[in-house]
Amino acid sequence: AKAFGDPSIAMSVKGQAIPAYDPRGLKGMGLGFATSNRGACHLRGYTPASEIVGVPEKTDPLA
């Protein structure tokens, strides 16, 4: 975005770029990206294990 002179077009949260995968199917991960104190960090609040594997119970990720 800086190269184009418009930082408003950056895909980032709190200055950190969003990881290269789409969190729309993992609602917990999207929530973590939005609320983490580090920005869109894939290390904090890592929820895919529980959302995909089914701990405590498996749900439809796109429901």
mmCIF file of the N, C-alpha and C atoms, coordinates in Angstrom:
data_MODEL
# 
_entry.id   MODEL 
# 
loop_
_atom_site.group_PDB 
_atom_site.id 
_atom_site.type_symbol 
_atom_site.label_atom_id 
_atom_site.label_alt_id 
_atom_site.label_comp_id 
_atom_site.label_asym_id 
_atom_site.label_entity_id 
_atom_site.label_seq_id 
_atom_site.pdbx_PDB_ins_code 
_atom_site.Cartn_x 
_atom_site.Cartn_y 
_atom_site.Cartn_z 
_atom_site.occupancy 
_atom_site.B_iso_or_equiv 
_atom_site.pdbx_formal_charge 
_atom_site.auth_seq_id 
_atom_site.auth_comp_id 
_atom_site.auth_asym_id 
_atom_site.auth_atom_id 
_atom_site.pdbx_PDB_model_num 
ATOM 1   N N  . ALA A 1 1  ? 0.820   -1.186  0.000  1.00 0.00 ? 1  ALA A N  1 
ATOM 2   C CA . ALA A 1 1  ? 0.000   0.000   0.000  1.00 0.00 ? 1  ALA A CA 1 
ATOM 3   C C  . ALA A 1 1  ? 0.867   1.254   0.000  1.00 0.00 ? 1  ALA A C  1 
ATOM 4   N N  . LYS A 1 2  ? 1.989   1.190   0.719  1.00 0.00 ? 2  LYS A N  1 
ATOM 5   C CA . LYS A 1 2  ? 2.881   2.351   0.735  1.00 0.00 ? 2  LYS A CA 1 
ATOM 6   C C  . LYS A 1 2  ? 3.442   2.624   -0.656 1.00 0.00 ? 2  LYS A C  1 
ATOM 7   N N  . ALA A 1 3  ? 3.714   1.570   -1.420 1.00 0.00 ? 3  ALA A N  1 
ATOM 8   C CA . ALA A 1 3  ? 4.260   1.737   -2.769 1.00 0.00 ? 3  ALA A CA 1 
ATOM 9   C C  . ALA A 1 3  ? 3.282   2.481   -3.677 1.00 0.00 ? 3  ALA A C  1 
ATOM 10  N N  . PHE A 1 4  ? 1.996   2.315   -3.412 1.00 0.00 ? 4  PHE A N  1 
ATOM 11  C CA . PHE A 1 4  ? 0.974   2.988   -4.211 1.00 0.00 ? 4  PHE A CA 1 
ATOM 12  C C  . PHE A 1 4  ? 0.574   4.332   -3.614 1.00 0.00 ? 4  PHE A C  1 
ATOM 13  N N  . GLY A 1 5  ? 1.142   4.657   -2.453 1.00 0.00 ? 5  GLY A N  1 
ATOM 14  C CA . GLY A 1 5  ? 0.864   5.944   -1.830 1.00 0.00 ? 5  GLY A CA 1 
ATOM 15  C C  . GLY A 1 5  ? -0.464  6.041   -1.115 1.00 0.00 ? 5  GLY A C  1 
ATOM 16  N N  . ASP A 1 6  ? -1.095  4.906   -0.835 1.00 0.00 ? 6  ASP A N  1 
ATOM 17  C CA . ASP A 1 6  ? -2.382  4.927   -0.147 1.00 0.00 ? 6  ASP A CA 1 
ATOM 18  C C  . ASP A 1 6  ? -2.429  3.808   0.889  1.00 0.00 ? 6  ASP A C  1 
ATOM 19  N N  . PRO A 1 7  ? -2.069  4.094   2.143  1.00 0.00 ? 7  PRO A N  1 
ATOM 20  C CA . PRO A 1 7  ? -2.059  3.043   3.163  1.00 0.00 ? 7  PRO A CA 1 
ATOM 21  C C  . PRO A 1 7  ? -3.444  2.499   3.504  1.00 0.00 ? 7  PRO A C  1 
ATOM 22  N N  . SER A 1 8  ? -4.508  3.167   3.080  1.00 0.00 ? 8  SER A N  1 
ATOM 23  C CA . SER A 1 8  ? -5.853  2.689   3.394  1.00 0.00 ? 8  SER A CA 1 
ATOM 24  C C  . SER A 1 8  ? -6.228  1.431   2.610  1.00 0.00 ? 8  SER A C  1 
ATOM 25  N N  . ILE A 1 9  ? -5.470  1.076   1.578  1.00 0.00 ? 9  ILE A N  1 
ATOM 26  C CA . ILE A 1 9  ? -5.797  -0.122  0.804  1.00 0.00 ? 9  ILE A CA 1 
ATOM 27  C C  . ILE A 1 9  ? -5.071  -1.364  1.316  1.00 0.00 ? 9  ILE A C  1 
ATOM 28  N N  . ALA A 1 10 ? -4.303  -1.225  2.381  1.00 0.00 ? 10 ALA A N  1 
ATOM 29  C CA . ALA A 1 10 ? -3.561  -2.363  2.930  1.00 0.00 ? 10 ALA A CA 1 
ATOM 30  C C  . ALA A 1 10 ? -4.513  -3.346  3.603  1.00 0.00 ? 10 ALA A C  1 
ATOM 31  N N  . MET A 1 11 ? -4.285  -4.629  3.389  1.00 0.00 ? 11 MET A N  1 
ATOM 32  C CA . MET A 1 11 ? -5.049  -5.675  4.067  1.00 0.00 ? 11 MET A CA 1 
ATOM 33  C C  . MET A 1 11 ? -4.303  -6.009  5.353  1.00 0.00 ? 11 MET A C  1 
ATOM 34  N N  . SER A 1 12 ? -4.604  -5.265  6.410  1.00 0.00 ? 12 SER A N  1 
ATOM 35  C CA . SER A 1 12 ? -3.886  -5.453  7.664  1.00 0.00 ? 12 SER A CA 1 
ATOM 36  C C  . SER A 1 12 ? -4.790  -5.117  8.841  1.00 0.00 ? 12 SER A C  1 
ATOM 37  N N  . VAL A 1 13 ? -4.370  -5.586  10.005 1.00 0.00 ? 13 VAL A N  1 
ATOM 38  C CA . VAL A 1 13 ? -5.031  -5.256  11.259 1.00 0.00 ? 13 VAL A CA 1 
ATOM 39  C C  . VAL A 1 13 ? -3.948  -4.761  12.197 1.00 0.00 ? 13 VAL A C  1 
ATOM 40  N N  . LYS A 1 14 ? -4.096  -3.547  12.679 1.00 0.00 ? 14 LYS A N  1 
ATOM 41  C CA . LYS A 1 14 ? -3.117  -2.925  13.579 1.00 0.00 ? 14 LYS A CA 1 
ATOM 42  C C  . LYS A 1 14 ? -1.722  -2.926  12.980 1.00 0.00 ? 14 LYS A C  1 
ATOM 43  N N  . GLY A 1 15 ? -1.636  -2.744  11.671 1.00 0.00 ? 15 GLY A N  1 
ATOM 44  C CA . GLY A 1 15 ? -0.353  -2.657  10.988 1.00 0.00 ? 15 GLY A CA 1 
ATOM 45  C C  . GLY A 1 15 ? 0.275   -3.983  10.613 1.00 0.00 ? 15 GLY A C  1 
ATOM 46  N N  . GLN A 1 16 ? -0.331  -5.089  10.991 1.00 0.00 ? 16 GLN A N  1 
ATOM 47  C CA . GLN A 1 16 ? 0.206   -6.406  10.648 1.00 0.00 ? 16 GLN A CA 1 
ATOM 48  C C  . GLN A 1 16 ? -0.632  -7.007  9.528  1.00 0.00 ? 16 GLN A C  1 
ATOM 49  N N  . ALA A 1 17 ? 0.048   -7.510  8.500  1.00 0.00 ? 17 ALA A N  1 
ATOM 50  C CA . ALA A 1 17 ? -0.651  -8.081  7.351  1.00 0.00 ? 17 ALA A CA 1 
ATOM 51  C C  . ALA A 1 17 ? -1.467  -9.307  7.748  1.00 0.00 ? 17 ALA A C  1 
ATOM 52  N N  . ILE A 1 18 ? -2.602  -9.463  7.095  1.00 0.00 ? 18 ILE A N  1 
ATOM 53  C CA . ILE A 1 18 ? -3.453  -10.630 7.324  1.00 0.00 ? 18 ILE A CA 1 
ATOM 54  C C  . ILE A 1 18 ? -2.784  -11.838 6.680  1.00 0.00 ? 18 ILE A C  1 
ATOM 55  N N  . PRO A 1 19 ? -2.777  -13.013 7.345  1.00 0.00 ? 19 PRO A N  1 
ATOM 56  C CA . PRO A 1 19 ? -2.180  -14.210 6.745  1.00 0.00 ? 19 PRO A CA 1 
ATOM 57  C C  . PRO A 1 19 ? -2.796  -14.531 5.385  1.00 0.00 ? 19 PRO A C  1 
ATOM 58  N N  . ALA A 1 20 ? -2.119  -15.352 4.626  1.00 0.00 ? 20 ALA A N  1 
ATOM 59  C CA . ALA A 1 20 ? -2.493  -15.625 3.236  1.00 0.00 ? 20 ALA A CA 1 
ATOM 60  C C  . ALA A 1 20 ? -3.589  -16.663 3.089  1.00 0.00 ? 20 ALA A C  1 
ATOM 61  N N  . TYR A 1 21 ? -4.398  -16.857 4.099  1.00 0.00 ? 21 TYR A N  1 
ATOM 62  C CA . TYR A 1 21 ? -5.542  -17.753 3.977  1.00 0.00 ? 21 TYR A CA 1 
ATOM 63  C C  . TYR A 1 21 ? -6.775  -17.028 4.482  1.00 0.00 ? 21 TYR A C  1 
ATOM 64  N N  . ASP A 1 22 ? -7.918  -17.475 4.031  1.00 0.00 ? 22 ASP A N  1 
ATOM 65  C CA . ASP A 1 22 ? -9.177  -16.789 4.270  1.00 0.00 ? 22 ASP A CA 1 
ATOM 66  C C  . ASP A 1 22 ? -9.836  -17.286 5.554  1.00 0.00 ? 22 ASP A C  1 
ATOM 67  N N  . PRO A 1 23 ? -10.053 -16.430 6.542  1.00 0.00 ? 23 PRO A N  1 
ATOM 68  C CA . PRO A 1 23 ? -10.649 -16.887 7.793  1.00 0.00 ? 23 PRO A CA 1 
ATOM 69  C C  . PRO A 1 23 ? -12.173 -16.934 7.791  1.00 0.00 ? 23 PRO A C  1 
ATOM 70  N N  . ARG A 1 24 ? -12.819 -16.729 6.636  1.00 0.00 ? 24 ARG A N  1 
ATOM 71  C CA . ARG A 1 24 ? -14.285 -16.698 6.640  1.00 0.00 ? 24 ARG A CA 1 
ATOM 72  C C  . ARG A 1 24 ? -14.901 -18.019 7.078  1.00 0.00 ? 24 ARG A C  1 
ATOM 73  N N  . GLY A 1 25 ? -14.247 -19.133 6.807  1.00 0.00 ? 25 GLY A N  1 
ATOM 74  C CA . GLY A 1 25 ? -14.762 -20.424 7.247  1.00 0.00 ? 25 GLY A CA 1 
ATOM 75  C C  . GLY A 1 25 ? -14.392 -20.749 8.680  1.00 0.00 ? 25 GLY A C  1 
ATOM 76  N N  . LEU A 1 26 ? -13.512 -19.976 9.262  1.00 0.00 ? 26 LEU A N  1 
ATOM 77  C CA . LEU A 1 26 ? -13.076 -20.170 10.647 1.00 0.00 ? 26 LEU A CA 1 
ATOM 78  C C  . LEU A 1 26 ? -13.408 -18.898 11.422 1.00 0.00 ? 26 LEU A C  1 
ATOM 79  N N  . LYS A 1 27 ? -14.612 -18.833 11.906 1.00 0.00 ? 27 LYS A N  1 
ATOM 80  C CA . LYS A 1 27 ? -15.086 -17.604 12.534 1.00 0.00 ? 27 LYS A CA 1 
ATOM 81  C C  . LYS A 1 27 ? -14.269 -17.218 13.762 1.00 0.00 ? 27 LYS A C  1 
ATOM 82  N N  . GLY A 1 28 ? -13.820 -18.194 14.529 1.00 0.00 ? 28 GLY A N  1 
ATOM 83  C CA . GLY A 1 28 ? -12.999 -17.904 15.702 1.00 0.00 ? 28 GLY A CA 1 
ATOM 84  C C  . GLY A 1 28 ? -11.673 -17.270 15.318 1.00 0.00 ? 28 GLY A C  1 
ATOM 85  N N  . MET A 1 29 ? -11.083 -17.749 14.228 1.00 0.00 ? 29 MET A N  1 
ATOM 86  C CA . MET A 1 29 ? -9.810  -17.185 13.784 1.00 0.00 ? 29 MET A CA 1 
ATOM 87  C C  . MET A 1 29 ? -10.016 -15.756 13.277 1.00 0.00 ? 29 MET A C  1 
ATOM 88  N N  . GLY A 1 30 ? -11.080 -15.515 12.557 1.00 0.00 ? 30 GLY A N  1 
ATOM 89  C CA . GLY A 1 30 ? -11.376 -14.152 12.109 1.00 0.00 ? 30 GLY A CA 1 
ATOM 90  C C  . GLY A 1 30 ? -11.571 -13.209 13.286 1.00 0.00 ? 30 GLY A C  1 
ATOM 91  N N  . LEU A 1 31 ? -12.254 -13.686 14.309 1.00 0.00 ? 31 LEU A N  1 
ATOM 92  C CA . LEU A 1 31 ? -12.444 -12.886 15.516 1.00 0.00 ? 31 LEU A CA 1 
ATOM 93  C C  . LEU A 1 31 ? -11.105 -12.625 16.197 1.00 0.00 ? 31 LEU A C  1 
ATOM 94  N N  . GLY A 1 32 ? -10.243 -13.638 16.224 1.00 0.00 ? 32 GLY A N  1 
ATOM 95  C CA . GLY A 1 32 ? -8.911  -13.465 16.799 1.00 0.00 ? 32 GLY A CA 1 
ATOM 96  C C  . GLY A 1 32 ? -8.089  -12.445 16.036 1.00 0.00 ? 32 GLY A C  1 
ATOM 97  N N  . PHE A 1 33 ? -8.170  -12.468 14.701 1.00 0.00 ? 33 PHE A N  1 
ATOM 98  C CA . PHE A 1 33 ? -7.446  -11.483 13.883 1.00 0.00 ? 33 PHE A CA 1 
ATOM 99  C C  . PHE A 1 33 ? -7.909  -10.066 14.236 1.00 0.00 ? 33 PHE A C  1 
ATOM 100 N N  . ALA A 1 34 ? -9.198  -9.909  14.419 1.00 0.00 ? 34 ALA A N  1 
ATOM 101 C CA . ALA A 1 34 ? -9.752  -8.578  14.656 1.00 0.00 ? 34 ALA A CA 1 
ATOM 102 C C  . ALA A 1 34 ? -9.481  -8.055  16.057 1.00 0.00 ? 34 ALA A C  1 
ATOM 103 N N  . THR A 1 35 ? -9.354  -8.942  17.037 1.00 0.00 ? 35 THR A N  1 
ATOM 104 C CA . THR A 1 35 ? -9.262  -8.491  18.425 1.00 0.00 ? 35 THR A CA 1 
ATOM 105 C C  . THR A 1 35 ? -7.911  -8.715  19.082 1.00 0.00 ? 35 THR A C  1 
ATOM 106 N N  . SER A 1 36 ? -6.990  -9.389  18.432 1.00 0.00 ? 36 SER A N  1 
ATOM 107 C CA . SER A 1 36 ? -5.681  -9.664  19.035 1.00 0.00 ? 36 SER A CA 1 
ATOM 108 C C  . SER A 1 36 ? -4.921  -8.373  19.304 1.00 0.00 ? 36 SER A C  1 
ATOM 109 N N  . ASN A 1 37 ? -4.170  -8.365  20.393 1.00 0.00 ? 37 ASN A N  1 
ATOM 110 C CA . ASN A 1 37 ? -3.364  -7.179  20.687 1.00 0.00 ? 37 ASN A CA 1 
ATOM 111 C C  . ASN A 1 37 ? -2.190  -7.039  19.727 1.00 0.00 ? 37 ASN A C  1 
ATOM 112 N N  . ARG A 1 38 ? -1.880  -8.078  18.956 1.00 0.00 ? 38 ARG A N  1 
ATOM 113 C CA . ARG A 1 38 ? -0.790  -8.038  17.979 1.00 0.00 ? 38 ARG A CA 1 
ATOM 114 C C  . ARG A 1 38 ? -1.274  -7.763  16.562 1.00 0.00 ? 38 ARG A C  1 
ATOM 115 N N  . GLY A 1 39 ? -2.538  -7.644  16.361 1.00 0.00 ? 39 GLY A N  1 
ATOM 116 C CA . GLY A 1 39 ? -3.074  -7.477  15.010 1.00 0.00 ? 39 GLY A CA 1 
ATOM 117 C C  . GLY A 1 39 ? -3.488  -8.827  14.452 1.00 0.00 ? 39 GLY A C  1 
ATOM 118 N N  . ALA A 1 40 ? -3.398  -8.995  13.144 1.00 0.00 ? 40 ALA A N  1 
ATOM 119 C CA . ALA A 1 40 ? -3.860  -10.224 12.487 1.00 0.00 ? 40 ALA A CA 1 
ATOM 120 C C  . ALA A 1 40 ? -2.817  -11.330 12.618 1.00 0.00 ? 40 ALA A C  1 
ATOM 121 N N  . CYS A 1 41 ? -2.554  -11.726 13.830 1.00 0.00 ? 41 CYS A N  1 
ATOM 122 C CA . CYS A 1 41 ? -1.508  -12.709 14.118 1.00 0.00 ? 41 CYS A CA 1 
ATOM 123 C C  . CYS A 1 41 ? -2.098  -14.115 14.118 1.00 0.00 ? 41 CYS A C  1 
ATOM 124 N N  . HIS A 1 42 ? -1.482  -15.030 13.347 1.00 0.00 ? 42 HIS A N  1 
ATOM 125 C CA . HIS A 1 42 ? -1.983  -16.400 13.296 1.00 0.00 ? 42 HIS A CA 1 
ATOM 126 C C  . HIS A 1 42 ? -1.503  -17.230 14.485 1.00 0.00 ? 42 HIS A C  1 
ATOM 127 N N  . LEU A 1 43 ? -0.644  -16.682 15.319 1.00 0.00 ? 43 LEU A N  1 
ATOM 128 C CA . LEU A 1 43 ? -0.118  -17.428 16.461 1.00 0.00 ? 43 LEU A CA 1 
ATOM 129 C C  . LEU A 1 43 ? -0.944  -17.241 17.725 1.00 0.00 ? 43 LEU A C  1 
ATOM 130 N N  . ARG A 1 44 ? -1.566  -16.096 17.866 1.00 0.00 ? 44 ARG A N  1 
ATOM 131 C CA . ARG A 1 44 ? -2.374  -15.822 19.057 1.00 0.00 ? 44 ARG A CA 1 
ATOM 132 C C  . ARG A 1 44 ? -3.813  -16.218 18.783 1.00 0.00 ? 44 ARG A C  1 
ATOM 133 N N  . GLY A 1 45 ? -4.434  -16.864 19.741 1.00 0.00 ? 45 GLY A N  1 
ATOM 134 C CA . GLY A 1 45 ? -5.821  -17.260 19.563 1.00 0.00 ? 45 GLY A CA 1 
ATOM 135 C C  . GLY A 1 45 ? -6.003  -18.246 18.425 1.00 0.00 ? 45 GLY A C  1 
ATOM 136 N N  . TYR A 1 46 ? -5.082  -19.185 18.285 1.00 0.00 ? 46 TYR A N  1 
ATOM 137 C CA . TYR A 1 46 ? -5.111  -20.128 17.165 1.00 0.00 ? 46 TYR A CA 1 
ATOM 138 C C  . TYR A 1 46 ? -6.259  -21.112 17.356 1.00 0.00 ? 46 TYR A C  1 
ATOM 139 N N  . THR A 1 47 ? -7.319  -20.952 16.592 1.00 0.00 ? 47 THR A N  1 
ATOM 140 C CA . THR A 1 47 ? -8.529  -21.753 16.775 1.00 0.00 ? 47 THR A CA 1 
ATOM 141 C C  . THR A 1 47 ? -8.788  -22.837 15.740 1.00 0.00 ? 47 THR A C  1 
ATOM 142 N N  . PRO A 1 48 ? -8.034  -22.947 14.623 1.00 0.00 ? 48 PRO A N  1 
ATOM 143 C CA . PRO A 1 48 ? -8.386  -23.954 13.628 1.00 0.00 ? 48 PRO A CA 1 
ATOM 144 C C  . PRO A 1 48 ? -8.427  -25.379 14.163 1.00 0.00 ? 48 PRO A C  1 
ATOM 145 N N  . ALA A 1 49 ? -7.580  -25.716 15.103 1.00 0.00 ? 49 ALA A N  1 
ATOM 146 C CA . ALA A 1 49 ? -7.597  -27.081 15.633 1.00 0.00 ? 49 ALA A CA 1 
ATOM 147 C C  . ALA A 1 49 ? -8.960  -27.414 16.211 1.00 0.00 ? 49 ALA A C  1 
ATOM 148 N N  . SER A 1 50 ? -9.491  -26.527 17.027 1.00 0.00 ? 50 SER A N  1 
ATOM 149 C CA . SER A 1 50 ? -10.793 -26.810 17.629 1.00 0.00 ? 50 SER A CA 1 
ATOM 150 C C  . SER A 1 50 ? -11.932 -26.643 16.631 1.00 0.00 ? 50 SER A C  1 
ATOM 151 N N  . GLU A 1 51 ? -11.794 -25.737 15.679 1.00 0.00 ? 51 GLU A N  1 
ATOM 152 C CA . GLU A 1 51 ? -12.872 -25.510 14.718 1.00 0.00 ? 51 GLU A CA 1 
ATOM 153 C C  . GLU A 1 51 ? -12.929 -26.582 13.635 1.00 0.00 ? 51 GLU A C  1 
ATOM 154 N N  . ILE A 1 52 ? -11.798 -27.120 13.220 1.00 0.00 ? 52 ILE A N  1 
ATOM 155 C CA . ILE A 1 52 ? -11.758 -28.103 12.137 1.00 0.00 ? 52 ILE A CA 1 
ATOM 156 C C  . ILE A 1 52 ? -11.833 -29.529 12.668 1.00 0.00 ? 52 ILE A C  1 
ATOM 157 N N  . VAL A 1 53 ? -11.021 -29.834 13.667 1.00 0.00 ? 53 VAL A N  1 
ATOM 158 C CA . VAL A 1 53 ? -10.953 -31.202 14.193 1.00 0.00 ? 53 VAL A CA 1 
ATOM 159 C C  . VAL A 1 53 ? -12.192 -31.547 15.001 1.00 0.00 ? 53 VAL A C  1 
ATOM 160 N N  . GLY A 1 54 ? -12.764 -30.560 15.665 1.00 0.00 ? 54 GLY A N  1 
ATOM 161 C CA . GLY A 1 54 ? -14.001 -30.807 16.379 1.00 0.00 ? 54 GLY A CA 1 
ATOM 162 C C  . GLY A 1 54 ? -13.844 -30.921 17.878 1.00 0.00 ? 54 GLY A C  1 
ATOM 163 N N  . VAL A 1 55 ? -13.029 -30.094 18.466 1.00 0.00 ? 55 VAL A N  1 
ATOM 164 C CA . VAL A 1 55 ? -12.879 -30.089 19.919 1.00 0.00 ? 55 VAL A CA 1 
ATOM 165 C C  . VAL A 1 55 ? -13.564 -28.833 20.421 1.00 0.00 ? 55 VAL A C  1 
ATOM 166 N N  . PRO A 1 56 ? -14.551 -28.858 21.212 1.00 0.00 ? 56 PRO A N  1 
ATOM 167 C CA . PRO A 1 56 ? -15.170 -30.009 21.849 1.00 0.00 ? 56 PRO A CA 1 
ATOM 168 C C  . PRO A 1 56 ? -16.151 -30.759 20.955 1.00 0.00 ? 56 PRO A C  1 
ATOM 169 N N  . GLU A 1 57 ? -16.733 -30.111 19.951 1.00 0.00 ? 57 GLU A N  1 
ATOM 170 C CA . GLU A 1 57 ? -17.597 -30.833 19.013 1.00 0.00 ? 57 GLU A CA 1 
ATOM 171 C C  . GLU A 1 57 ? -17.460 -30.219 17.628 1.00 0.00 ? 57 GLU A C  1 
ATOM 172 N N  . LYS A 1 58 ? -17.557 -31.055 16.622 1.00 0.00 ? 58 LYS A N  1 
ATOM 173 C CA . LYS A 1 58 ? -17.386 -30.596 15.246 1.00 0.00 ? 58 LYS A CA 1 
ATOM 174 C C  . LYS A 1 58 ? -18.628 -29.851 14.768 1.00 0.00 ? 58 LYS A C  1 
ATOM 175 N N  . THR A 1 59 ? -18.395 -28.735 14.084 1.00 0.00 ? 59 THR A N  1 
ATOM 176 C CA . THR A 1 59 ? -19.493 -27.949 13.532 1.00 0.00 ? 59 THR A CA 1 
ATOM 177 C C  . THR A 1 59 ? -19.220 -27.676 12.061 1.00 0.00 ? 59 THR A C  1 
ATOM 178 N N  . ASP A 1 60 ? -20.237 -27.263 11.348 1.00 0.00 ? 60 ASP A N  1 
ATOM 179 C CA . ASP A 1 60 ? -20.076 -26.886 9.948  1.00 0.00 ? 60 ASP A CA 1 
ATOM 180 C C  . ASP A 1 60 ? -19.419 -25.511 9.899  1.00 0.00 ? 60 ASP A C  1 
ATOM 181 N N  . PRO A 1 61 ? -18.201 -25.382 9.358  1.00 0.00 ? 61 PRO A N  1 
ATOM 182 C CA . PRO A 1 61 ? -17.493 -24.111 9.404  1.00 0.00 ? 61 PRO A CA 1 
ATOM 183 C C  . PRO A 1 61 ? -18.133 -23.004 8.579  1.00 0.00 ? 61 PRO A C  1 
ATOM 184 N N  . LEU A 1 62 ? -19.002 -23.345 7.661  1.00 0.00 ? 62 LEU A N  1 
ATOM 185 C CA . LEU A 1 62 ? -19.630 -22.328 6.826  1.00 0.00 ? 62 LEU A CA 1 
ATOM 186 C C  . LEU A 1 62 ? -21.093 -22.081 7.184  1.00 0.00 ? 62 LEU A C  1 
ATOM 187 N N  . ALA A 1 63 ? -21.525 -22.641 8.300  1.00 0.00 ? 63 ALA A N  1 
ATOM 188 C CA . ALA A 1 63 ? -22.925 -22.473 8.727  1.00 0.00 ? 63 ALA A CA 1 
ATOM 189 C C  . ALA A 1 63 ? -23.151 -21.135 9.379  1.00 0.00 ? 63 ALA A C  1 
# 
